[in-house]
């Protein structure tokens, strides 16, 4: 009950903070909105943990006389639903709430049709994987975490499946048949990409345009090829030269392997830290209230803060790679400022997981200035 109350309190605090930001600011991004979104997500995780610890044991009791495989499938479906709800709430709904509080235009993937397609693809895929893992746990005798420490490895795998599936499989289901960037409308860009392919060894990728108002771009992995997605709003409002810089930035993510193997490492590290934190800290507390607070604080740290720190570093590295591909750091800096202008975002405010635009521009311009050298000392 304490866990449930703490979770509801976190959700109420987060919702209140987001409403305050929307009503009392002019639409700029603020740290309070980020804290509110994190509290909303942390409180939701606490509520889900309460539901899992309260009702899943009851489910296992009712299915004790069922065939072992059937009971495992039912338990797997329940756990898949809980994990899916938690992951999507943290990574999806909290982002929507954050943009609502800051009065930002909705992203292009917030249409009902696209939302249903994406969530349907995600839910079916990793729900099947989680059910398979739970059935394997039943047959291998890994259900008891106390008697078999290897079962925690299964927990890490369950936590890691949703983001990895979303990174590798979902893009093929969503973007494979999306509209390509027309070579007739952007001949300069396609000529540059062809020349870049001849001079550098680039991984294969699909270039797609996502319909809707999204003023952003993203690079994501596929089964064998990458996808670089440009929002239709971005294509309409940016010049050809600026779009080339945006593409170079996303190609930088591809070249740096940010969307695949680094995602794997980040997810596995965060999942392992989550298990260690839960077993060594949360389960060692005597008070249910302290456990609730620990879960509410730990969940945003491991699934929002830590990946965000790594992704901010990845943004700087992608900007550096874009300056290298374009050959003009100042052109990259101008495109970053233009992106901030058309997306109506402040250059001084950080947005998860991106650093402030002004800091990115200064870092790129520092490349043009060259490394600082010490003046010659008089002899």
C-alpha positions as CSV (number, residue, x, y, z in Angstrom):
1,X,0.0,0.0,0.0
2,X,2.9,2.4,0.8
3,X,4.3,1.7,-2.6
4,X,1.0,2.5,-4.3
5,X,0.6,5.7,-2.3
6,X,4.2,6.8,-3.1
7,X,3.6,6.1,-6.8
8,X,0.4,8.0,-6.9
9,X,2.1,10.9,-5.1
10,X,4.9,11.0,-7.6
11,X,2.4,11.0,-10.5
12,X,0.4,13.8,-8.9
13,X,3.6,15.8,-8.3
14,X,4.7,15.3,-11.9
15,X,1.3,16.2,-13.3
16,X,1.1,19.3,-11.1
17,X,4.6,20.5,-12.1
18,X,3.8,20.0,-15.8
19,X,0.6,22.0,-15.5
20,X,2.3,24.8,-13.7
21,X,4.9,25.1,-16.4
22,X,2.3,25.2,-19.1
23,X,0.2,27.9,-17.4
24,X,3.0,30.1,-16.0
25,X,5.6,30.1,-18.9
26,X,5.5,31.3,-22.5
27,X,6.3,27.9,-23.9
28,X,10.1,27.7,-23.3
29,X,11.6,24.4,-22.1
30,X,12.4,24.4,-18.4
31,X,14.2,22.1,-16.0
32,X,11.0,22.0,-13.9
33,X,9.2,20.3,-16.9
34,X,11.9,17.7,-17.1
35,X,11.7,17.0,-13.4
36,X,7.9,16.8,-13.6
37,X,8.1,14.3,-16.5
38,X,10.6,12.2,-14.6
39,X,8.4,12.2,-11.5
40,X,5.5,11.2,-13.6
41,X,7.4,8.3,-15.0
42,X,8.9,7.3,-11.6
43,X,5.5,7.3,-9.9
44,X,4.1,5.1,-12.7
45,X,6.9,2.6,-12.2
46,X,6.2,2.5,-8.5
47,X,2.5,1.8,-9.2
48,X,3.4,-1.0,-11.7
49,X,5.8,-2.5,-9.2
50,X,3.0,-2.5,-6.6
51,X,0.6,-4.2,-9.1
52,X,3.3,-6.8,-10.0
53,X,4.2,-7.7,-6.4
54,X,0.6,-7.8,-5.3
55,X,-1.3,-9.5,-8.1
56,X,1.3,-11.6,-10.0
57,X,1.8,-13.9,-6.9
58,X,-2.0,-14.4,-6.8
59,X,-2.0,-15.3,-10.5
60,X,0.8,-17.8,-9.8
61,X,-1.3,-19.3,-7.0
62,X,-4.3,-19.7,-9.2
63,X,-2.3,-21.3,-12.0
64,X,-0.3,-23.7,-9.7
65,X,-2.3,-26.7,-10.9
66,X,-2.1,-25.8,-14.6
67,X,0.4,-27.5,-17.0
68,X,3.8,-25.9,-16.6
69,X,4.0,-24.5,-20.1
70,X,0.5,-23.0,-20.0
71,X,1.2,-21.3,-16.6
72,X,4.4,-19.9,-18.0
73,X,2.7,-18.5,-21.0
74,X,0.1,-16.7,-18.9
75,X,2.7,-15.3,-16.5
76,X,4.8,-14.2,-19.5
77,X,1.8,-12.3,-21.0
78,X,1.2,-10.5,-17.7
79,X,4.8,-9.6,-17.3
80,X,5.0,-8.5,-20.9
81,X,2.0,-6.2,-20.4
82,X,3.6,-4.6,-17.3
83,X,7.0,-4.2,-18.9
84,X,5.5,-2.7,-22.0
85,X,3.3,-0.3,-20.1
86,X,6.3,0.9,-18.0
87,X,8.7,1.3,-20.9
88,X,6.2,3.0,-23.1
89,X,5.0,5.3,-20.4
90,X,8.5,6.4,-19.5
91,X,9.7,6.8,-23.1
92,X,6.5,7.9,-24.9
93,X,3.8,9.4,-22.7
94,X,6.2,11.4,-20.6
95,X,7.7,12.9,-23.7
96,X,4.2,13.8,-24.9
97,X,3.5,15.4,-21.5
98,X,6.8,17.3,-21.6
99,X,6.1,18.8,-25.0
100,X,2.5,19.6,-23.9
101,X,3.8,21.5,-20.9
102,X,6.3,23.5,-23.0
103,X,3.7,24.2,-25.7
104,X,5.8,22.5,-28.4
105,X,4.2,21.2,-31.6
106,X,3.3,17.6,-31.4
107,X,5.7,15.2,-33.0
108,X,4.8,13.6,-36.3
109,X,4.5,10.2,-34.6
110,X,1.7,11.3,-32.3
111,X,-1.1,10.7,-34.9
112,X,-3.5,7.9,-33.9
113,X,-2.7,5.8,-36.9
114,X,1.1,6.0,-36.5
115,X,0.7,5.4,-32.7
116,X,-1.3,2.3,-33.3
117,X,1.1,0.9,-35.9
118,X,4.2,1.5,-33.7
119,X,2.7,0.2,-30.5
120,X,1.2,-2.8,-32.3
121,X,4.6,-3.7,-33.8
122,X,6.4,-3.2,-30.5
123,X,3.8,-5.0,-28.3
124,X,3.5,-8.1,-30.5
125,X,7.2,-8.6,-31.0
126,X,8.7,-8.3,-27.5
127,X,5.6,-9.7,-25.8
128,X,6.3,-12.9,-27.7
129,X,10.0,-12.7,-26.6
130,X,9.1,-12.2,-23.0
131,X,6.6,-15.1,-23.0
132,X,9.3,-17.3,-24.5
133,X,11.8,-16.2,-21.7
134,X,9.3,-16.9,-18.9
135,X,8.5,-20.3,-20.3
136,X,12.2,-21.1,-20.5
137,X,12.5,-19.9,-16.9
138,X,9.8,-22.3,-15.8
139,X,11.5,-25.3,-17.5
140,X,15.0,-24.3,-16.3
141,X,13.8,-23.7,-12.7
142,X,14.9,-20.0,-12.7
143,X,11.8,-18.5,-11.1
144,X,13.2,-18.3,-7.6
145,X,15.7,-15.4,-7.5
146,X,16.9,-16.3,-4.0
147,X,17.9,-19.9,-4.7
148,X,19.1,-19.4,-8.2
149,X,21.1,-16.1,-8.9
150,X,21.2,-16.9,-12.6
151,X,17.5,-15.9,-12.8
152,X,18.6,-12.3,-12.5
153,X,20.2,-12.7,-15.9
154,X,16.8,-13.5,-17.2
155,X,15.5,-10.3,-15.6
156,X,18.2,-8.3,-17.4
157,X,17.2,-9.9,-20.7
158,X,13.5,-9.1,-20.1
159,X,14.4,-5.4,-19.4
160,X,16.6,-5.2,-22.5
161,X,14.2,-6.7,-25.0
162,X,11.8,-3.7,-25.5
163,X,14.4,-1.1,-26.5
164,X,16.5,-3.5,-28.6
165,X,13.4,-4.7,-30.4
166,X,12.3,-1.1,-31.0
167,X,15.8,-0.3,-32.4
168,X,16.2,-3.2,-34.8
169,X,12.8,-4.5,-35.8
170,X,10.2,-1.8,-35.5
171,X,11.8,0.6,-38.0
172,X,11.4,-2.0,-40.7
173,X,7.7,-2.3,-39.9
174,X,7.1,1.4,-39.8
175,X,9.4,3.0,-42.4
176,X,10.2,0.5,-45.1
177,X,7.3,1.7,-47.3
178,X,7.4,5.3,-46.2
179,X,8.1,8.1,-48.8
180,X,11.7,8.5,-49.9
181,X,13.4,11.8,-50.2
182,X,12.7,12.6,-53.9
183,X,15.9,12.9,-56.0
184,X,14.1,15.2,-58.4
185,X,13.3,17.8,-55.7
186,X,16.7,17.5,-54.0
187,X,19.3,16.7,-56.7
188,X,22.1,18.4,-54.8
189,X,21.6,16.2,-51.8
190,X,21.5,13.0,-53.7
191,X,24.6,14.0,-55.7
192,X,26.4,14.7,-52.4
193,X,25.3,11.4,-51.0
194,X,26.5,9.6,-54.1
195,X,29.9,11.3,-53.9
196,X,30.1,10.6,-50.2
197,X,29.5,6.9,-51.0
198,X,32.3,6.8,-53.5
199,X,34.9,8.5,-51.2
200,X,33.9,6.9,-47.9
201,X,32.8,3.4,-46.9
202,X,29.3,4.1,-45.6
203,X,26.9,1.6,-44.1
204,X,23.8,1.0,-46.2
205,X,20.8,3.0,-45.1
206,X,17.3,3.9,-46.2
207,X,16.4,7.6,-46.4
208,X,12.7,8.2,-45.6
209,X,10.3,11.1,-44.9
210,X,7.8,10.8,-42.1
211,X,4.6,12.6,-42.9
212,X,3.2,15.0,-40.4
213,X,4.4,18.1,-38.5
214,X,7.6,16.5,-37.1
215,X,10.5,19.0,-37.2
216,X,13.2,16.6,-36.4
217,X,15.4,13.9,-37.8
218,X,16.5,10.5,-36.4
219,X,18.8,7.6,-37.3
220,X,17.7,4.2,-36.2
221,X,18.9,0.6,-36.8
222,X,17.3,-2.1,-38.9
223,X,17.9,-5.8,-39.3
224,X,20.6,-5.3,-42.0
225,X,20.4,-1.6,-42.9
226,X,19.9,1.7,-41.1
227,X,17.1,4.1,-41.5
228,X,17.5,7.9,-41.6
229,X,14.1,9.6,-41.0
230,X,13.4,13.2,-41.8
231,X,10.2,14.8,-40.6
232,X,8.1,16.4,-43.4
233,X,7.9,19.6,-41.4
234,X,11.7,19.7,-41.4
235,X,12.0,19.1,-45.1
236,X,9.5,21.9,-45.8
237,X,11.1,24.6,-43.6
238,X,14.8,23.9,-44.1
239,X,16.9,24.9,-47.1
240,X,18.8,22.3,-49.2
241,X,22.1,23.3,-47.6
242,X,20.7,23.0,-44.1
243,X,19.1,19.6,-44.9
244,X,22.4,18.4,-46.0
245,X,23.9,19.3,-42.6
246,X,21.0,17.5,-40.9
247,X,21.6,14.4,-43.0
248,X,25.4,14.6,-42.2
249,X,24.6,14.7,-38.5
250,X,22.4,11.6,-38.8
251,X,25.0,9.8,-41.0
252,X,27.5,10.7,-38.2
253,X,25.3,8.7,-35.8
254,X,25.3,5.8,-38.2
255,X,29.1,6.0,-38.7
256,X,29.6,6.1,-34.9
257,X,27.2,3.1,-34.5
258,X,25.1,5.1,-32.0
259,X,21.9,3.4,-33.0
260,X,22.9,-0.3,-32.7
261,X,25.9,-1.6,-30.7
262,X,26.1,1.4,-28.4
263,X,22.4,1.0,-27.8
264,X,23.0,-2.6,-26.9
265,X,25.8,-1.7,-24.5
266,X,23.8,1.1,-22.9
267,X,20.7,-1.0,-22.4
268,X,22.6,-4.0,-20.9
269,X,24.6,-1.8,-18.6
270,X,21.4,0.1,-17.4
271,X,19.5,-3.2,-17.0
272,X,22.4,-4.7,-14.9
273,X,22.7,-1.6,-12.7
274,X,18.9,-1.7,-12.3
275,X,19.1,-5.3,-11.0
276,X,22.0,-4.5,-8.7
277,X,20.2,-1.5,-7.3
278,X,17.0,-3.4,-6.7
279,X,18.7,-6.4,-5.0
280,X,21.3,-4.5,-3.0
281,X,19.4,-1.3,-2.1
282,X,15.7,-1.6,-2.5
283,X,15.3,-5.2,-1.1
284,X,17.7,-4.3,1.8
285,X,15.3,-1.6,3.1
286,X,13.0,-2.5,6.0
287,X,10.3,0.1,5.3
288,X,7.9,-0.2,2.4
289,X,7.8,3.6,2.2
290,X,11.6,3.7,1.7
291,X,11.3,1.0,-0.9
292,X,8.7,3.0,-2.7
293,X,10.8,6.1,-2.7
294,X,13.9,4.2,-3.8
295,X,12.0,2.7,-6.8
296,X,10.5,6.0,-7.7
297,X,14.0,7.7,-7.7
298,X,16.0,4.8,-9.2
299,X,13.8,4.2,-12.2
300,X,14.2,7.7,-13.8
301,X,17.9,7.6,-13.0
302,X,18.6,4.3,-14.8
303,X,16.2,4.7,-17.7
304,X,16.3,8.5,-18.3
305,X,19.3,10.2,-16.7
306,X,22.1,7.7,-17.5
307,X,21.1,7.0,-21.1
308,X,20.6,10.8,-21.6
309,X,24.1,11.5,-20.4
310,X,25.6,9.1,-23.0
311,X,23.3,10.3,-25.7
312,X,24.3,14.0,-25.1
313,X,27.9,12.9,-25.7
314,X,26.8,11.1,-28.9
315,X,25.2,14.4,-30.1
316,X,28.5,16.2,-29.8
317,X,30.3,13.4,-31.7
318,X,27.7,13.4,-34.5
319,X,28.1,17.2,-34.9
320,X,31.9,16.7,-35.1
321,X,31.4,14.0,-37.8
322,X,28.9,16.3,-39.7
323,X,31.5,19.0,-39.8
324,X,34.0,16.5,-41.1
325,X,31.6,15.3,-43.9
326,X,30.5,18.8,-44.9
327,X,33.9,20.3,-44.7
328,X,32.7,23.6,-43.3
329,X,32.1,23.7,-39.5
330,X,30.5,27.1,-39.8
331,X,27.8,25.7,-42.1
332,X,27.0,23.1,-39.5
333,X,26.7,25.8,-36.8
334,X,24.3,27.8,-39.0
335,X,22.2,24.8,-39.7
336,X,21.9,24.0,-35.9
337,X,20.8,27.6,-35.2
338,X,18.3,27.3,-38.1
339,X,17.0,24.0,-36.7
340,X,16.5,25.7,-33.3
341,X,14.6,28.5,-35.0
342,X,12.2,26.4,-37.1
343,X,11.5,24.1,-34.1
344,X,10.8,27.1,-31.9
345,X,13.1,25.9,-29.1
346,X,15.5,28.0,-27.0
347,X,19.2,27.7,-27.8
348,X,20.1,27.9,-24.1
349,X,17.8,25.1,-22.8
350,X,18.8,21.5,-22.9
351,X,16.2,19.0,-24.0
352,X,16.4,15.3,-23.2
353,X,18.6,13.8,-24.5
354,X,20.1,16.8,-26.4
355,X,22.5,19.4,-24.9
356,X,21.7,23.1,-25.3
357,X,22.0,24.2,-28.9
358,X,24.3,27.1,-28.0
359,X,26.8,24.6,-26.5
360,X,26.7,22.5,-29.7
361,X,27.2,25.5,-31.9
362,X,30.2,26.7,-29.8
363,X,31.7,23.2,-29.9
364,X,31.4,23.1,-33.7
365,X,32.9,26.6,-34.1
366,X,35.8,25.5,-31.9
367,X,36.6,22.9,-34.6
368,X,37.0,25.7,-37.1
369,X,39.2,27.7,-34.8
370,X,41.4,24.7,-34.2
371,X,43.0,23.6,-30.9
372,X,44.1,26.2,-28.5
373,X,47.8,26.7,-28.3
374,X,49.9,28.2,-25.5
375,X,51.7,31.4,-26.4
376,X,55.5,31.2,-26.7
377,X,57.1,31.9,-23.4
378,X,60.0,34.5,-23.4
379,X,63.4,33.0,-23.0
